[in-house]
């Protein structure tokens, strides 16, 4: 039996206002005055002086504003890489992602593609990346995805939605400043936080479960319950706890795997462009058969926070479109295996998946 030798984020700083330490953290990493730091920032922050004025820009450092309205695409990763290579004489000193899972995944992917040839689509899968990326930093401004701690960067490519899972993917540095999450709209706060909750349910009920994964998953689940069921307000304590729930939820998956909700939401996302957090909620809402207790608790949270879970996404799809979603979903073998065991294909047929998608 061979066990995975899992890489972890080597440096992390946590605390309200710790974003202000960014300059002192980055300065020792600068290779030269011609090797810039490139900031990939959610364009929702464009013109937000409270955040943008604190990004330390020296020499030829640059901010690239990116929309989070679409899930990350391999074509965009390749484009950002090509633009950076064309504009600067030297490889950047580092890539810093500031935003939600989309920005963090772009930062990881661009950092890897600056040192690996070809297209990012060539590296969708497990352990295909050959060269260490440039120094990369993750600064989440919303909590739940676990992207700040994961060894993947999930991309939609020409043929599939799948991550660049590798030992070179995790960030070299993460800055956890819960204050940065204070203005997240309620629906987004819920959808993204549920990504974390669903990570925990899928990890804790899966066949890949072990004590390492379980210890993180249980802690994360407890924090999610506190934030979404027990607390009445989104106060500073809730911001702090949800940020740590996301971290622990990401760590839980690191040594296990997700399950049915993620396998199916990838199909929705690939075909319809459904954002990951809301896609997970749409799918999970229909998964009583697989996660009865988790779905019942999820429905309690939805009711408590008066959240709208969209319905009817698949109402007018063609047979061909259903087949595309089913193909994407069935290709995610480790997720199904974690959820249902080695014989998962006896339960999950194309017809079964079609019937499940039709409910969404």
C-alpha positions in Angstrom: 0.0 0.0 0.0 1.4 3.3 -1.0 0.3 6.6 0.6 0.2 10.0 -0.9 2.9 12.4 0.1 0.7 15.5 0.2 2.1 19.0 -0.2 0.6 21.7 2.1 0.7 25.5 1.9 4.1 26.3 3.6 3.2 29.8 4.9 0.0 31.3 6.1 -0.9 34.4 8.0 -4.3 34.8 9.7 -5.9 37.9 11.3 -8.2 40.8 10.7 -6.2 43.4 8.8 -3.3 41.1 8.0 -3.7 42.1 4.3 -1.7 45.2 5.3 1.4 43.0 5.6 1.4 42.0 2.0 4.3 44.3 1.0 6.6 43.0 3.7 5.7 39.4 2.7 6.3 39.9 -1.0 9.5 42.1 -0.9 11.9 39.3 -0.1 10.5 37.3 -3.0 11.2 39.9 -5.7 13.7 38.6 -8.2 14.6 41.9 -9.8 13.2 45.3 -10.6 12.2 43.9 -14.1 10.4 40.9 -12.6 7.0 42.1 -11.6 4.4 40.9 -9.2 1.2 40.4 -11.1 -2.1 40.7 -9.2 -5.1 38.8 -10.5 -8.0 40.7 -8.9 -11.8 40.2 -9.1 -13.1 43.1 -11.1 -15.8 43.6 -8.4 -13.1 45.5 -6.6 -12.3 47.9 -9.4 -12.6 51.4 -7.9 -12.8 50.0 -4.4 -10.2 52.2 -2.7 -10.5 50.4 0.6 -8.9 47.3 -0.9 -7.1 48.4 -4.1 -5.1 51.3 -2.4 -3.5 48.7 -0.1 -2.1 46.6 -3.0 1.6 47.4 -3.0 2.7 48.3 -6.6 6.4 48.9 -7.2 8.5 49.1 -10.4 6.5 47.4 -13.1 4.0 45.5 -10.9 0.6 45.2 -12.5 -3.0 44.5 -11.6 -5.1 42.4 -14.0 -8.8 42.7 -13.3 -10.7 39.6 -14.1 -14.5 38.9 -14.1 -15.7 36.1 -11.9 -19.0 35.9 -13.9 -17.6 32.8 -15.7 -15.8 29.8 -14.3 -12.1 29.7 -15.1 -11.3 28.6 -18.6 -8.1 27.1 -20.0 -8.3 29.5 -22.9 -8.2 32.5 -20.5 -5.3 31.0 -18.5 -3.3 30.6 -21.7 -4.2 34.2 -22.8 -3.1 35.7 -19.5 0.1 33.8 -19.6 0.8 34.9 -23.2 0.0 38.5 -22.4 2.4 38.5 -19.4 5.2 36.9 -21.4 4.8 39.4 -24.3 4.7 42.4 -22.0 7.6 41.8 -19.6 11.2 41.0 -20.2 11.5 38.7 -17.3 9.3 36.0 -15.8 7.3 37.5 -12.9 8.5 37.4 -9.4 5.1 36.1 -8.4 1.4 35.9 -9.1 -1.1 37.0 -6.4 -4.8 36.0 -6.6 -7.2 38.3 -4.8 -10.9 37.2 -4.8 -12.9 34.0 -4.6 -12.2 30.6 -5.9 -12.1 31.8 -9.5 -9.3 34.3 -8.9 -7.4 31.9 -6.7 -7.6 29.2 -9.4 -6.5 31.7 -12.1 -3.5 32.7 -10.0 -2.4 29.1 -9.5 -2.9 28.1 -13.1 -1.1 31.2 -14.5 1.8 30.6 -12.1 2.1 27.0 -13.4 1.8 27.9 -17.1 4.6 30.5 -16.9 7.0 27.6 -16.4 5.3 24.8 -18.3 5.0 24.6 -22.1 1.8 24.3 -24.2 -1.8 24.8 -23.1 -3.2 24.5 -19.6 -5.7 22.0 -21.2 -2.7 19.6 -21.5 -2.4 19.5 -17.7 -6.0 18.8 -16.8 -5.9 15.7 -14.7 -3.7 14.2 -12.0 0.1 14.9 -11.7 0.7 16.0 -15.3 2.5 19.2 -14.4 6.3 18.7 -14.7 7.8 22.0 -13.6 7.4 24.1 -10.4 5.4 27.3 -11.1 6.5 30.8 -10.2 5.9 32.0 -6.6 2.1 32.3 -6.0 0.0 33.8 -3.3 -3.7 33.3 -2.5 -5.8 36.0 -0.8 -9.4 34.9 -0.5 -12.1 37.7 -0.2 -14.9 35.2 0.2 -15.0 31.9 2.3 -16.0 28.4 1.3 -14.2 27.1 -1.8 -11.1 25.7 -0.1 -9.1 26.9 -3.2 -6.7 28.6 -0.8 -5.4 25.3 0.4 -6.1 22.8 -2.4 -3.7 21.1 -4.7 -5.8 21.7 -7.8 -7.0 24.6 -10.0 -10.3 23.7 -11.6 -10.6 24.8 -15.2 -13.1 24.4 -18.0 -11.2 23.3 -21.1 -12.3 22.4 -24.7 -13.1 18.8 -23.7 -13.7 18.7 -19.9 -14.0 20.6 -16.6 -11.2 19.2 -14.5 -8.4 20.6 -12.3 -4.6 20.8 -12.8 -4.1 18.5 -9.8 -0.4 18.5 -8.9 2.1 18.9 -6.1 3.2 22.2 -7.7 -0.4 23.7 -7.6 -0.7 24.7 -3.9 0.0 28.3 -3.0 3.5 29.2 -1.5 1.8 31.7 0.7 -1.8 32.4 1.8 -3.1 35.5 3.5 -6.3 34.9 5.5 -7.8 38.2 6.4 -11.5 37.7 7.4 -12.1 41.5 7.1 -11.8 41.2 3.3 -15.1 39.2 3.3 -17.2 41.8 5.0 -19.1 43.0 1.9 -20.0 39.7 0.3 -23.7 39.7 -0.8 -25.9 37.3 1.2 -26.7 34.9 -1.6 -23.0 34.6 -2.6 -22.0 34.2 1.1 -24.5 31.3 1.2 -23.6 29.6 -2.1 -19.9 29.7 -1.5 -20.2 28.7 2.2 -22.3 25.7 1.1 -19.4 24.6 -1.2 -17.5 24.1 2.1 -20.4 22.4 3.8 -20.9 20.1 0.9 -17.1 19.3 0.8 -17.5 18.2 4.4 -20.5 16.0 3.9 -19.0 14.4 0.8 -15.7 13.8 2.5 -17.1 12.5 5.8 -19.5 10.0 4.2 -17.1 8.8 1.5 -15.2 5.5 1.1 -11.9 7.3 1.0 -12.3 8.6 4.6 -9.4 8.4 7.0 -8.6 10.0 10.4 -6.5 12.8 8.7 -9.4 13.8 6.5 -12.0 13.2 9.2 -10.4 15.4 11.7 -10.4 18.4 9.4 -13.9 17.6 8.0 -15.5 17.4 11.4 -14.0 20.7 12.5 -15.1 22.4 9.3 -18.6 21.0 9.5 -19.0 22.2 13.1 -18.0 25.7 12.1 -20.4 25.7 9.2 -23.3 24.6 11.5 -22.3 27.4 13.9 -22.3 30.1 11.2 -25.3 29.0 9.2 -27.6 27.4 11.8 -26.7 28.7 15.3 -25.7 32.4 14.7 -28.2 35.0 14.0 -25.9 37.6 12.4 -22.9 37.7 10.0 -20.7 39.4 12.6 -16.9 39.4 12.8 -16.9 36.1 14.7 -18.9 34.5 11.8 -16.5 35.9 9.3 -13.5 34.5 11.2 -15.1 31.1 11.6 -16.3 30.7 8.0 -12.8 31.5 6.8 -11.4 28.7 9.0 -14.2 26.4 8.0 -13.1 26.9 4.4 -9.5 26.1 5.2 -10.3 23.0 7.2 -12.8 21.8 4.5 -10.2 22.2 1.8 -7.7 20.2 4.0 -10.3 17.5 4.5 -10.6 16.9 0.8 -6.9 17.1 0.3 -6.5 13.6 1.7 -9.8 12.2 0.5 -12.1 13.3 -2.3 -15.5 15.0 -3.0 -18.6 13.1 -4.2 -21.9 13.1 -6.1 -22.7 16.8 -5.8 -19.4 17.9 -7.3 -19.4 15.2 -9.9 -22.8 16.4 -11.2 -22.2 20.1 -10.7 -19.2 19.9 -13.0 -21.5 18.7 -15.7 -23.9 21.7 -15.2 -20.9 24.0 -15.2 -19.4 22.6 -18.3 -22.6 22.8 -20.4 -24.4 25.7 -18.9 -21.6 27.7 -17.3 -23.3 27.4 -13.9 -21.1 28.9 -11.2 -19.6 26.3 -8.8 -21.2 27.4 -5.5 -24.7 27.7 -6.8 -24.3 24.6 -9.0 -23.4 22.6 -6.0 -26.5 23.9 -4.2 -28.8 23.1 -7.1 -27.4 19.5 -7.2 -27.2 18.9 -3.5 -30.8 20.0 -3.0 -31.8 16.8 -5.0 -29.4 14.3 -3.3 -31.5 12.9 -0.4 -30.9 9.4 -1.8 -27.1 9.7 -1.2 -26.8 12.2 1.7 -30.1 12.1 3.6 -29.0 13.8 6.8 -26.8 16.4 5.0 -29.5 17.4 2.6 -32.1 17.7 5.4 -29.7 20.0 7.3 -28.9 22.0 4.0 -32.7 22.6 3.5 -32.9 24.0 7.1 -30.0 26.4 6.2 -31.7 27.4 3.0 -35.0 28.2 4.9 -33.3 30.0 7.7 -31.5 32.4 5.4 -34.3 32.7 2.9 -32.1 31.6 0.0 -33.4 31.0 -3.5 -32.2 27.7 -5.1 -32.9 27.9 -8.8 -35.0 25.2 -10.4 -35.7 24.1 -14.0 -32.1 24.6 -15.3 -32.4 21.4 -17.3 -36.1 21.8 -18.3 -35.4 22.5 -22.0 -32.2 20.6 -22.7 -31.8 18.3 -25.8 -30.8 14.7 -25.6 -27.3 15.7 -26.9 -27.0 18.3 -24.1 -27.9 15.8 -21.4 -25.3 13.4 -22.9 -22.6 16.1 -22.7 -23.3 16.7 -19.0 -23.5 12.9 -18.3 -20.1 12.4 -20.1 -18.4 15.1 -18.0 -19.9 13.7 -14.8 -19.1 10.1 -15.5 -15.5 10.9 -16.3 -14.8 12.0 -12.7 -14.1 8.4 -11.5 -12.4 9.2 -8.2 -15.4 11.3 -7.1 -17.9 8.5 -7.8 -15.6 5.9 -6.2 -15.3 8.0 -3.0 -19.1 8.4 -2.9 -20.2 4.9 -3.7 -17.2 2.6 -3.7 -15.5 0.5 -6.4 -18.8 -0.8 -7.8 -20.3 2.7 -8.3 -21.1 2.0 -12.0 -23.7 -0.5 -10.9 -25.7 2.3 -9.3 -24.8 5.3 -11.5 -25.9 4.5 -15.1 -26.5 7.0 -17.8 -30.2 6.6 -17.3 -29.9 7.3 -13.6 -27.9 10.4 -14.2 -30.3 11.6 -16.8 -33.3 11.2 -14.4 -31.3 13.1 -11.7 -30.4 16.0 -14.0 -34.0 16.3 -15.1 -35.0 17.2 -11.5 -32.6 20.2 -11.5 
